Amino acid sequence: MGIIIAIIVGGVAGWLASIVMNRDASMGIFWNIIVGIIGAVLGNWLLAPLLGFGGSIQTFDLGAFVIAILGAVILLAIVNLVQRGRVR
């Protein structure tokens, strides 16, 4: 059940991050899920200790969801840097 929650939360987080970073038109549902899950892992690794959240991508709470969105936005910013040489 935890993997299903991680996929759903990752998909929503990736979709919201792609809207924030203005990449929604170039990404499909599959890449939204991938970016969301990787962003959640990145956010839990980098941002959660700094912000004082102790979340997990396998359980749904607001802190973990915000960390997943922030991690996905950071991941998309890194992708923009690599692809275009600048952050949009």
Helices and strands as residue ranges (DSSP letters): H 2-20, G 24-26, H 29-51, H 62-84
